[in-house]
């Protein structure tokens, strides 16, 4: 591994660590026994924003996976999609599958809390 690649990997690990700390903070907030249905719905809406899914946390994760898929496309020697296709599919699952289920949950918890687009 080249020094530049090692540095990139170190930066990625540091950034992932920061993201995990932020997610832990959200988890700690939700673990409190006094969270209301409306607060929970608003918190989950921050993860997936139905009006613009790319703005939420799920959208950011999907974009990251899509970027990784594009990098994999450039690296696949025979362009067979063995690496890139699963990454593209993972991105779609985050926004389409997980995002839709999160949306259903927020509607069940706080149906009046939908924001106008």
Secondary structure, DSSP 4 states (H G I P E B T S, - for coil): --HHHHHHHHHHHHHHHHHHHHHHHHHHHHHSTT--HHHHHHHHHHH--STTGGGSHHHHHHHHHHHHHHHHHHH-TT---TTHHHHHHHHHIIIIIIHHHHHHHHHHH-GGGPPP-
